[in-house]
Amino acid sequence: MRPVWLYLENGLFLEGHSFGAEGTRAGEIVFNTSMTGYQEIVTDPSYAGQFVTFTMPEIGNVGCNAQDMESNAAWCKGIIVRQYQSEPSNFRSEEPLHELLERFGILGICDVDTRFLTKTLREEGAMMMIASTEISDKEELAKLLLETPRISEINYIDVVSTKEPYVHATGQYDAVRYEYNEAPKPQAKIVAIDFGVKRNILNELTQAGMEVEVVPNTFDADALIARYEAGEIDGVFLSNGPGDPLILEAEQAKIRRLIEAKVPMFGICLGHQLLSIAHGYETYKLKFGHHGGNHPVKNVATGRVEITAQNHNYNVPDTITEIAEVTHTNLFDGTIEGVRYKNSPVMSVQHHPEASPGPHESRYVFGEFLKMIAR
């Protein structure tokens, strides 16, 4: 392994070892508390522009495979782990993690005190960092980082979104047969706007009984309205995705048109945030975000506590209760996790009901969307 040098914007300078691609990358550093599912995290488009620090101390022991890809590539800037296992031991493994990282140009950094890094981020908040296998000089790294645009200044959804429409044709993963189910007979048809959608969100939508047509983030709102009014589609889904939702002004304007036309919608994560902004309630940035597979969320209607998967740095404001009912609340910090709008056929959640990785206790919300759009 080659040495790799890390510089954080708070002045912290560290040295570790590289097990992925080589080069110099800069981005925002966050931490993830999931104990499994590192491949799904690495291939989740929502992590575009970020370095992911894993709190799980050993990463790599189950390898990687084509079935566990959440998209067609890996999108994060790099991952940081305490100890990397280069020889996986799992019957589903097709390649070790370092080969996947090398193929997509992602830095892999190990032999770093990830407990210390996580505590730093909890105390000081998410911040920018730079890592390099080429540059060891602290001052040079600091200069390069200072010249790097912040994640809030970059439109990453233009990078991760599909370029052409397509129909998604698989359902949930069958852990007995080790393959994905075929899509069941649909009861409704929706259009999913791809801001960086995870494959398992699409799987859950189809499994719940929806025919899913996926379109790019450059979608035509008026065309979707016309299709809805003609009965060709029954609703619109707004996906997860990377970056700061406040900079996505074109998408906000299109979503506002859909709201005005009373098109039924369901949003997850970034989609949830964009719906809030389009209704006139701007999002704000959390100190270090929610990233992991063990976050307790309370279903306000039932009182039931669900353990959820999370991946976001931004949140909707409490003032949204002026126009929406809160359906879910985060029990770690009391932030809003789900809403249903009072005068619009619109619902959204901040957490990830598809999990992958994580528990499936919130999977039912896909069925709730189907009930909402039934004609």
N, C-alpha and C positions, 0 to 999 in steps of 0.2 A: 504494500500500500504506500502511496505517496503522501507526503505531508500536505495539509490544507490549513490555511489561515483564515480566521474569522474576525471581523471587526464590526461591532455594534455601535449605533449612533450615540449611545451613552458613554462611549470611550472604551468599552470592554474589548480586550484583544486576546484571542485564544488560538491555540494550535491543536489540531486533531489529525486524523488520517482520512484519506479519500478512498471510497470504494465504488464510486459511480463514474459519471463523466468527468472530464477534466475541463479546466477553464476558470473563468471569473464570472460570478453571478451576483446580482444585487436585488433585494426585495424586502418584504416585510416578514418579520419572524413572529410566529405564533406557536403555541404548544397544544398537543392533542393527547387526551387522557385515555383513548381507546386501548384496550388490551389485545385486540385482534383486528384484522382487516387492513393491514398497512398497504396492501396493493390497491384496495378500493379507495383508500385515502389519496394515494399518490396519483391515481387516475381520475379523481374527481375534479372536473374543470373549475369548481369553486375555489380551488387552491392556487389558481393561476396567479403568479406574482408574489407567492409567499414561500418562505422556508418553514417546514413543519418540524418542530421538535417533539419527538415521541417520549412520553413519560414511561412507557413500557421499556424496561432496561435492556431487553434483548430483542432484536428485530432481524428477520430473515429466515427463521427456522422452518417455515412452511413453504417457502419458495413463491413462485408466481405461476399463473396459468391464464389461458385466453378467456375462460368462463368468468373469471373474477374481475375483468376489466370493466370499469364504470363508464368508459368512453374509449375512443380509438387511439388515445395517446396518454402520456403523463404530462401534467401541466404545471406542477409546482416548480419553483426555482431550485429547491433542494430539500433533503431531509437530514435531520440531525439525530443520531442515536447514541446511546451509551456503548453498546456492544453489537457488532454486526456478525451474524452467522452466515458464512458464505456457502455452506454445504447444507442445503435444506433436506429435511426428512419428512416427506408427506407424499402419499400415493397420487395426489392430484397435481403435484408440482411438475411444471414443464421447463422452468428455467429459474435460476437464482435471481434474487432481487437486483443485484448489481448489473446483470445483463439487461434487464428492463430499463434501468436508469441510464445506462450507457446508450441504449438504442434511442432514447428520447432526449438525450442531452441534459439529464438531471444530475446535479451534484449529490453524492452520498457522503455524509460526514460522520465518522464514528470516533470513539475514544475521547469523547467530550463529556464533561459532568453535566448531564441533562437535568439532574435535580437542581443544581445551582442555576442553570439557565431558566428553568421553569419558575423558580422562586423570584428571579430577577424580573421576569415578565409579569408575574403577579403583582409585584411591588411597584414597578415602574411603567407597566403597560406595554402593549405591542409596539414595536419600533422597527425601524429600517436596519438592515445589516448587509454586509457584503462578505462573500467567501471566495477564496481563490486557491488553486493549485499552482498558480504561476507567480503570484506576487506575495512576498513575505514582509514587505515593508509596511509598517503600521500607518505611517503618514501618507503613503501613496494610496493605500486602501481607503483611508479617511477622506482623501481628496476625491477619489472616484465616487464614493458613497454620497458625498455632498452634491455631486453633479447629477446624481440619479433622480429621476422623477419619482415622487411618492406614489403609492398604489392608488391614492385618491385622485391622481392626475391622469391615470391611464385607463382607457376604455378596453378592458380585457374581453368583454363579451363579443367584440368584433373579431377577436382571434379564435375563441373557443366555439362559437355558434356554428351550426351546420351551414353549408353554402347552398344546398339544394334541399327541397322538400322530400320527405319520404314517409312511408307508412310503417309503423312499428308493429312487428308481428309475433312477439313472444310474450309469455306471461311469467309468473313467478318461477323461481328456481326450485326444482324437485330434488331434495337432498337424499331421496331414496334411489332415484334413477340417475342422479348426477347429470341432469340436463334441464334445460328450460322448457316449461310447458308451452304448447301451442296456444295462441290467443283463442279464448272461448268465443262463442257467438256473441257479437256485440248487441247491447241494448240501446246504445246511443253512440253518436259520433262527435268527437271533439278535435280541435286543433291545439296542439301544444307548441307554445312559443319557446324556442330553444335559446336560452341565455347562457347555457352551459349545463344542459340537463344531464342527470345521471341515468344510466341505462335502467337501473332498477326502479326508478320512479316511473318510467314508461312501462316497465313490466307490470307494476302494480295497477296502473291505470287500465291496461288491457285486461288484466286478471279480474278486475272489478266489474268488467262488462262494457268497456268503451273501445270503440275503434279510434285509434290515435294516429292522426296525421301530424307530423313534426315539420315545422317551418322555421326559417332563419329569423334572427332578431330584426331583420330589415322588413318584416311583414307589413302588409298593406291593411291598415285598420278598416278602411271603408270597404274593402273587398270582403273582409271577415264579417262585417255587419250585414252586408248584402247576402252573404251565404247563410247567416243565421236567420235573417228575416224570410229567406226563401225556404227555410226548413232543411237546408243541406247539412248544417252542423247544429249541435245542441248546446255547445259551450266552448270556452277557451281556457286552457291551462297555461299559467305563467310559471316558468321553471326557476330552479336555483341558478346561481351563477356567481362569478367573481367580482370583486371590486366594490367601490362606493356607489350606491344607487343614486346619489344626488347628482352625479355627473351625466346620467343617462337621460338627458332632456328629451331627445327624440322619442325614446321608448315611453317616457312618462306621458307625452302628448298623445301618443297613439292609444295608450291604455285609458287615458281620460276620454277619448272618443268612444271606446267600447263601453265605458261606464255610462256615459250619456245615452248611449243606444240601448241600455239595459241588457247587454249581452251577459249571460251567466258566466262567472269566472271563478277559478280556484288557483291560488298561488302558494308556492312553497319557498321559503327562505328569501332569496332576492325577489321573487315574484310577490311575496307577502309585503316586502318593503316597498316595492314599486307601486303596489296598490295603495298603500298608505300615502305615499307622496302624491300620487295622481288624485287622491281625494283631498289634498291640501294639507297633509300632516307630514312634515319633513322628519326623516330618520336622524338618529344621532349615533355616534360611535361609542361602543363599550370600551372599557379600559383595556381588557385583554381578550375579550370575546368569549364565546362558548364553542369549544371544540372537543368533542368526545362522544362516548357511547353510553354514558351513565348519568344523564341529567334528569332529575325528577320533575315532571310537569303535571300539574293538577288540571283535570277536566272539570271546569267550573260547574257544568250542568249536572254531572253525576257524582262529583266529589272523589272520583277515582284518581289515583296517582299512577302515572305511566312513566316508566323509565325510557328515555328517548335518546336518539342520536342527534347531535348538534354540530353545526359548522357555520358560524357567522360572527362578524365583528360589529355589525350594525343592528339597530333595533328601532321599532316604531315607538312613538311617544305615548305617554299615558293619556294625553289629551284626545287621543283617537276615540276614547269612550264617548265623546260628544256625538259621534255618528255611527259607532259600532259597538256591539256587545262583545266583551272579552269572553272567549270560549276556553282558553288555556292560559295558565300562568306558570312561570318557572319558579320552582320552590327553592332554588339556590339564592336567587337575588330579587325575586318578585317581579321580574320583567314580563312583558306581555308575550305570549307564545302563540296565540291564535285569536282570530276575531271573525265575526260574521256581521256584515254591514246591515244597518237598519233599513235603508231605503234603496238598496241595490242587491241583486241576486249574486252576491259575491261573498266568498269565504276564503280564509287563508291561514296558514300556520307558519311559524318561524322555525320549528324543529323539522326533522326529516322523518316522516312516518314510514318511508321505505327502508330506513336504517341502512344496512349494507356499507360499513359494518354497524352492528348494534341490534337492539331488541326490536320486536315487531308489535309492541303493545299499542302503537298508534296507527296501525295499518287500516283500521276501520274508517279513517277519514276519507279514503278513496271511495268507499261505498256511500258516504254521506254526500260527496260531490255528485255521484251518479243519481242519487235521489233528488238532489236539487235541480238537475237539468232534465229530469224525466218530463216529457211532454204529454 
